[in-house]
Amino acid sequence: MADPKAPKLAPVKLLYDTWADDEKRIPAGTVLDLPVEAAKKLIASGKAERADPLPGEA
């Protein structure tokens, strides 16, 4: 069973190369499952697009 305290994840497709917390480059075009708040920030800044509807926005 999933941990109810775990953040909800949303898939996003990167439009630009991005660097992870460990300084590794993630190339544009990569689809990542990110916490919803992080996904919304990347989308709002134009660095990513939704890979499918965000939870609650079907």
LINURHU-V450952 format. One line per field, one symbol per residue. psi: psi as a letter, one per 40 degrees, with the letter a starting at -180 (. if undefined). Layout:
psi = ???
This chain:
psi = iiheeiihihhihheiiihideehhhiiehhihiidddddddddeeeiiheihihef.
